[in-house]
Amino acid sequence: LFPCEKSSWAKLLLGVFIVYMLHTAWLLYSFLNNKPCDGGEHCISSYLTARPRLQVNVYMNNMVDVPGSIYSVSPFWDFWFSRQVAVSVPEETRANGSLYAVVYVHKSGVSPLEDNKEVHYSAKLTTYFTAAGSEEDKRRTSHKPKSVSHWRPHLSIIMMSESFSFNKGGVPSDVRRFMRVQVTYLPLLLVNELSFRVRDLMEINRSSVQLPLTVSYEGISLRRFRFLVQLQDMIYSLRQFGFTEENIDEIKETLVGSNFYLLVLTAFITSLQLVCEFLALKNDISSWRGKSSMAGVSRKTALWRSLSTLLIFMHLLEETSLLVLVPIGLGAFVEVWKVFKVYKIKLQWKGLTVNKMDDEEKKTVEYDTQVSRYLSYLVYPLCISVYALCFLSMAPQLFINHKVYFITAFCFLQGFNTLISDLCYAVSFYNPSLSLTSSHQLCCFRDEVFLLLYLYQRRQNKNQCLQVRVLYN
């Protein structure tokens, strides 16, 4: 099943993958097993253990010296609430400016400036976003659309309300950056960025004197607090990799609406797919580089694969991040390189040169033309079907294998990676954010039909080689 030669690069990548999965398993174990400190001078207890009466105040632009605030409630920390308030927008913000909100948690009835145990967190209520104008406006202006300030109508406040005792030397790093210690550690406060969606944005203009803001609060456990911190760090990393806000919104929907254990399984499957994809691409290049004869290789299949991969790459070129485009572009480059290898085209300083085919290669071309003619009787009527086109394009190679008893190098990793993807799509109806029809779920397994046939042919070919070897001996 693994005809490609193993190399040090493959072993190195496999070792990195194992280390990464062990590290991820250790992080998950630390999330699920937060053991409190048993007591003593080495422990840091929570300020919430004494159950103080706390108050939350939300101010604009950190103007705590101005009487009044956007929102205030007391006491609050041991229950959940959600209220909508009207916010007066300053003139600077209406002139395409920004606006920040500062959330203060302090003693009830005391100003946050007079409370030495207050905690605060700053959050941006506005974000710059490119206004979606009409097609006519886009044609009139040659320059890029201007980014306009938009209002974020949700402010989700979360705080770890669990009275947990930490060991001084064992505070997790994701908790330490939110912790302020004064004999006891003060409440861990955070604004939940996962609740923000691009579709909720409201454009700010000169007439936007007042805008609605939904202020919500929720007390959560230490486990969930750490999990949200990790997710928000991941969202920040995705922005650095070039993901658009629309792509990030889709990821947020998946993260927020899915079960924790399902997310862990998804992360493991995604990591396994990346490793399999890289190994399959590497072994594919190594196998084709060593080919001196193209006997038994379908030209039509290589041409179809290169064209379809290029079309997918060009379609995603303008609307996908580099993290997705790089592997797809690399795969498209390899498929085009295969076409040059199959047709024996070489690039030289004088121009393109095409080498002649031997007798076995000419026989392969005859079979390839024959099966392509038979296949065209099915492809033309079904060309409007997306499910059938890519599926039937793999048939010529299968037919050539049967006629010339020559099995081309087939890397099982690529087929295994496809099987993992198809299984994920087939069970996607468990995720309410995805809506796939039952026919699409069944068609996910169309490629596995040829996968099983390829494996059967390879097994038969191996048995034939063993029989010839025995007779030769």
Secondary structure, DSSP 8 states (H G I E B T S, - for coil): ---S---HHHHHHHHHHHHHHHHHHHHHHHHH------SSTTEE-BGGGG---EEEEEEETT-TTSSS-SEEESS-TTS-EEEEEEEE--HHHHTT---EEEEEEEETTS-TTT-TT-EEEEEESEEEEE----HHHHHH--S---EEEEE--EEEEEEE-S---EETT---HHHHTT--BSSSB---EEE-GGG--GGG-EE--TT-SEEEEEEEEEEE-HHHHHHHHHHHHHHHHHHHTT--HHHHHHHHHHHHTS-HHHHHHHHHHHHHHHHHHHHHHHHHHHHHHT----TT--HHHHHHHHHHHHHHHHHHTTTS-HHHHHHHHHHHHHHHHHHHHHTTEEEETTEEEE----HHHHHHHHHHHHHHHHHHHHHTTTTT-HHHHHHHTTHHHHHHHHHHT------HHHHHHHHHHHHHHHTGGGSTT----HHHHHHTTHHHHHHHHHHHHHHHHHHHHHHHHHHH-
